Amino acid sequence: MNRYLYYFIIVTMVTNIIASVPRILMGESKNGVILSMVIAVIVGPILVSVLVNLFRHFPNMSLPEILKKSTSKWFYYPVLLYFAISWYLAGLITLVTYVLLFNTFISSETSIVITTLAFLIIISFGMLMKEKSVLYTTEIVLVMFLPIIFFLIMKVYTDPRLEWDYIKVAATHIQELPSYNAISAAAFIFIGVVNLSIFNKYMNFNKKFGLKHMLLLALAGVFTLFTTYFVPIGFNGFEQIENFTFPWVTTSDAVRLKFGIIERLIFIFLIVFLGVAFISLLIHWHVSLKLFESIVQIKRLKWKEINLTSYVLVIIFGVIGILVTRQISEYELLKLTLFFYNILPIFYGILIGSLLIAKRRLKT
């Protein structure tokens, strides 16, 4: 199985350990969150399997190419526009979350506009890269940061202040009925497969995505969700945890590195996770940009034979990002994130339905 597919899913899993997913899960801690996570690690790999096996029927083709070849304009224009906006929103949520996190824990005196602008300048270069360059960049960042992330998480697990009794108290809520909010938030960690919409043309799925691959993903999901939800409870207790804005950042601040140059784990923790978050944002907005480009190409917008449509779209992406980051509060961000997660079944439904229609049309 192509390793880049796993990179997409790992990036999403790592990014959401300290983003909005833990806060939503903590908020549902007394509303069946444990059974919700169990459902998510079953449903998530199944959806990944369905999508990979559908994309396998269209080698060397992206979603816009598939739909344009097999469906009419009245169908593929609105569908591609819907996916482009959705993936832009996914990136926007990551951008706003990490800008708020950066300004809260690293540089509280820096203007939020300056921080957002710094993020956007870096991301803009990445968005305009070719697809293969995005794949290689993702691989390099993960190879660099994953061993450090694994070390940091193991450091947290082995810290004597981790109280397993708190975790046992949280686990006693297993009998409660699952909550839709918690299921959608937990299942979001598998959403990286949707990046195949653009990157499928560079994948080479020789084999069917079978049970072995699903089990591997499910195990990764169990570890990610257990770490995301239970570890902050083990440090902060069960009753107070729902009041934390960034539970994992607060948790990392409780751990010390005895023999390191930097004593507080939080600084290394934030820098490393920010690096992976940049890649997550880059992938989301790169996919969104390519989807928009498949709909909008202004032929007259040229300078020295270079079409400037992509540059205009990147500027629009950035302007909206700055406006939203300036205006939105943490509470509104949480509501927006929850809404986005809750409509993901529609997203999956339209994507799977579109691929099934395309598969049938191309066969006849």
C-alpha positions in Angstrom: 0.0 0.0 0.0 1.3 3.5 -0.9 3.0 5.0 2.1 1.8 8.5 1.3 -1.8 7.5 2.1 -0.6 6.6 5.7 1.3 9.9 5.8 -2.0 11.8 5.2 -3.8 10.0 7.9 -0.9 10.2 10.4 -0.6 14.0 9.8 -4.3 14.4 10.7 -4.0 12.1 13.7 -1.0 14.0 15.1 -2.4 17.5 14.4 -5.7 16.8 16.2 -4.1 15.5 19.4 -3.7 19.0 20.6 -6.3 20.8 18.4 -10.1 20.8 18.8 -10.7 17.0 18.9 -9.6 16.6 22.6 -11.7 19.6 23.7 -14.8 18.2 22.1 -14.2 14.7 23.5 -13.6 16.2 27.0 -16.9 18.2 26.7 -18.7 14.9 26.0 -16.9 13.1 28.8 -20.2 12.3 30.6 -22.2 11.7 27.4 -20.9 8.4 26.1 -17.5 9.5 24.8 -15.9 6.0 25.3 -18.4 4.1 23.2 -18.3 7.0 20.6 -14.5 6.5 20.2 -15.1 2.7 19.8 -17.6 3.4 17.0 -15.2 5.9 15.4 -12.3 3.4 15.3 -14.6 0.9 13.6 -16.3 3.3 11.1 -13.1 5.3 10.3 -11.1 2.5 8.8 -14.2 1.2 6.9 -14.6 4.6 5.2 -10.9 4.7 4.4 -11.1 1.2 2.9 -14.2 2.2 0.8 -12.6 5.3 -0.6 -9.2 3.8 -1.3 -10.8 0.9 -3.1 -13.0 3.3 -5.2 -10.0 5.5 -6.1 -8.1 2.3 -7.2 -10.5 2.1 -10.2 -9.1 5.5 -11.5 -5.3 5.2 -11.6 -3.4 8.3 -12.5 -6.5 10.5 -12.2 -7.5 13.2 -9.6 -11.2 13.7 -8.6 -11.7 16.7 -11.0 -10.4 14.6 -13.9 -12.5 11.6 -12.9 -15.7 13.7 -12.7 -15.1 15.8 -15.8 -14.5 12.6 -17.8 -17.6 10.8 -16.5 -20.3 13.3 -15.6 -21.9 16.5 -16.9 -21.0 20.1 -16.0 -24.2 20.6 -14.0 -23.1 17.7 -11.8 -19.3 18.1 -11.4 -19.2 21.9 -11.0 -21.3 22.1 -7.7 -19.7 18.9 -6.4 -16.1 20.2 -6.9 -17.1 23.6 -5.5 -18.5 21.9 -2.4 -15.3 19.8 -1.8 -13.1 22.9 -2.5 -15.0 25.0 0.2 -15.1 22.1 2.6 -11.4 21.5 2.4 -10.7 25.2 2.7 -12.7 25.2 5.9 -10.8 22.3 7.2 -7.5 24.2 6.7 -9.1 27.4 8.1 -10.0 25.6 11.3 -6.4 24.3 11.7 -5.0 27.8 11.0 -7.2 29.6 13.5 -6.7 26.9 16.2 -2.9 27.0 15.9 -2.7 30.8 15.7 -4.8 31.0 18.9 -2.6 28.4 20.5 0.6 30.2 19.4 -0.6 33.5 20.8 -1.8 31.9 24.0 1.3 29.8 25.0 4.3 31.1 23.0 4.0 34.8 22.1 1.0 36.4 23.9 2.1 40.0 23.0 2.4 39.4 19.3 -0.5 40.8 17.3 -2.8 38.1 16.0 -2.7 39.6 12.5 1.2 39.3 12.5 1.0 35.7 13.7 -1.6 34.8 11.1 0.4 36.6 8.4 3.6 34.7 9.3 1.7 31.4 9.1 0.2 32.4 5.7 3.5 33.5 4.1 5.0 30.1 4.8 1.8 28.2 3.8 1.4 30.2 0.5 4.7 28.9 -0.9 3.6 25.4 -0.1 0.2 25.8 -1.7 1.8 26.8 -4.9 4.2 23.9 -5.0 3.6 20.9 -7.4 1.8 17.9 -6.0 4.9 15.7 -5.9 6.8 18.4 -3.9 4.0 18.5 -1.4 4.3 14.7 -1.0 8.0 14.9 -0.5 7.7 17.8 2.0 5.2 15.8 4.0 7.5 12.8 4.1 10.5 14.9 5.2 8.6 16.6 8.0 7.2 13.4 9.3 10.6 11.6 9.2 12.1 14.5 11.1 9.3 15.0 13.7 7.6 11.6 14.3 10.5 10.2 16.4 10.5 13.3 18.5 6.7 13.2 18.9 6.9 9.5 19.9 9.6 10.3 22.5 7.5 13.2 23.9 4.4 11.0 24.2 6.4 8.2 25.8 7.8 10.8 28.2 4.3 11.8 29.2 3.2 8.2 29.6 6.1 7.4 31.9 5.8 10.5 34.1 5.1 9.7 37.7 2.4 12.4 37.9 0.2 10.4 35.5 -2.5 9.1 37.8 -4.0 5.9 36.3 -6.8 6.1 39.0 -8.2 9.2 37.2 -8.2 7.3 33.9 -10.0 4.4 35.6 -12.7 6.8 36.8 -13.1 8.1 33.3 -13.3 4.5 32.0 -16.3 3.8 34.3 -18.5 5.9 31.9 -18.3 3.2 29.3 -21.9 2.2 29.8 -23.3 5.6 28.6 -24.9 5.8 25.2 -22.6 7.3 22.5 -22.9 10.9 21.4 -23.0 12.1 17.8 -20.7 15.0 18.5 -18.1 12.7 20.0 -18.3 10.1 17.2 -17.9 12.8 14.5 -14.9 14.4 16.3 -13.2 11.0 17.0 -13.8 9.9 13.4 -12.2 13.0 12.0 -8.7 11.6 12.7 -9.2 9.3 9.6 -10.2 12.1 7.3 -6.7 12.3 5.7 -7.8 9.7 3.1 -9.9 12.4 1.4 -6.7 14.1 0.2 -6.7 11.3 -2.5 -9.1 13.7 -4.3 -6.0 15.4 -5.7 -3.1 13.0 -4.9 -4.7 9.8 -6.3 -2.9 10.4 -9.6 0.4 10.0 -7.8 -0.6 6.8 -5.9 0.0 3.3 -7.0 -2.5 1.0 -5.3 -1.5 -2.4 -6.5 -3.4 -4.3 -3.9 -6.9 -4.0 -2.4 -7.2 -2.1 0.9 -8.2 -5.1 3.0 -8.7 -6.3 6.5 -5.0 -6.2 7.4 -4.8 -2.5 6.5 -8.0 -1.7 8.3 -6.8 -3.4 11.5 -3.5 -1.4 11.3 -5.5 1.8 11.0 -7.8 0.9 13.8 -4.9 0.2 16.1 -3.4 3.5 15.2 -6.8 5.1 15.9 -7.1 3.4 19.3 -3.7 4.6 20.4 -4.3 8.2 19.1 -7.8 8.5 20.7 -6.6 6.9 24.0 -3.7 9.3 24.1 -5.9 12.3 23.1 -8.6 11.7 25.7 -7.3 9.7 28.6 -3.8 11.1 29.1 -4.9 14.7 29.9 -7.4 13.2 32.4 -4.6 11.2 34.0 -2.8 14.5 34.8 -5.6 16.9 35.5 -8.4 14.7 36.9 -11.8 13.8 35.5 -14.0 16.5 37.0 -12.1 19.5 35.8 -10.9 18.4 32.4 -13.9 19.8 30.4 -12.9 23.4 31.4 -9.5 23.3 29.6 -9.2 25.0 26.2 -6.2 23.0 25.2 -6.0 20.0 27.5 -2.9 18.5 25.9 -0.9 21.7 26.1 -1.7 22.1 29.7 -0.7 18.4 30.3 2.6 18.8 28.5 3.4 21.8 30.7 3.3 19.5 33.8 6.1 17.4 32.5 9.8 18.2 32.9 12.9 17.1 31.1 15.5 16.5 33.8 18.6 16.2 31.6 17.6 18.4 28.7 18.7 21.9 27.8 15.1 23.0 27.9 13.5 21.9 31.1 9.8 22.4 30.3 8.4 19.9 27.8 5.8 22.3 26.5 8.2 24.4 24.4 9.5 21.4 22.4 6.0 19.9 22.3 4.5 23.1 20.8 7.2 23.6 18.2 7.1 20.0 17.0 3.3 19.9 16.8 3.3 23.3 15.0 5.6 21.8 12.4 3.1 19.0 11.7 0.2 21.4 11.8 1.8 23.5 9.1 1.9 20.3 6.9 -1.7 19.6 7.7 -2.8 23.1 6.7 -0.6 23.0 3.6 -2.1 19.8 2.4 -5.7 21.0 3.1 -5.3 24.3 1.3 -3.2 22.8 -1.5 -6.1 20.3 -2.2 -8.6 23.1 -1.9 -6.6 25.3 -4.3 -6.4 22.5 -6.9 -10.1 21.9 -6.7 -10.9 25.6 -7.1 -8.4 25.7 -10.1 -10.4 22.9 -11.7 -13.5 25.1 -11.6 -12.0 28.6 -12.2 -9.4 29.5 -14.7 -9.4 33.2 -15.9 -7.5 33.0 -19.2 -7.1 36.8 -19.4 -5.4 37.0 -16.0 -1.9 36.6 -17.3 1.5 38.2 -16.8 4.4 37.2 -19.0 2.5 34.2 -20.2 2.0 33.0 -16.6 -1.7 32.5 -15.6 -2.2 34.3 -12.3 -5.5 32.6 -11.2 -3.7 30.5 -8.6 -2.0 33.5 -7.1 -5.3 35.4 -6.9 -6.9 32.4 -5.2 -4.0 32.2 -2.7 -4.4 35.9 -1.8 -8.2 35.3 -1.3 -7.5 32.3 0.9 -5.1 34.5 3.0 -7.4 37.5 3.3 -10.3 35.4 4.5 -7.9 33.6 6.9 -6.8 37.0 8.4 -10.4 38.3 8.7 -11.7 35.1 10.3 -8.7 34.8 12.7 -9.2 38.5 13.9 -13.0 38.1 14.4 -13.6 34.6 15.7 -13.5 33.8 19.5 -12.4 30.5 21.0 -16.1 29.6 21.7 -17.1 30.4 18.1 -14.2 28.4 16.8 -15.3 25.4 18.8 -18.9 25.7 17.5 -17.6 26.0 13.9 -15.4 23.0 14.3 -18.2 21.0 15.8 -20.5 21.9 13.0 -17.8 21.0 10.4 -17.3 17.6 12.0 -21.0 16.9 12.3 -21.6 17.4 8.6 -18.8 15.1 7.5 -21.2 12.2 6.9 -22.7 14.3 4.1 -19.1 15.0 2.8 -18.3 11.2 2.7 -21.7 10.4 1.2 -21.3 12.9 -1.7 -17.7 11.7 -2.3 -18.5 8.0 -2.3 -21.7 8.6 -4.4 -19.7 10.6 -7.0 -17.1 8.0 -7.3 -19.7 5.2 -7.7 -21.5 7.2 -10.4 -18.2 7.8 -12.2 -17.2 4.2 -12.0 -20.6 3.1 -13.5 -20.5 5.8 -16.2 -16.9 4.9 -17.3 -17.8 1.2 -17.5 -20.7 1.7 -19.9 
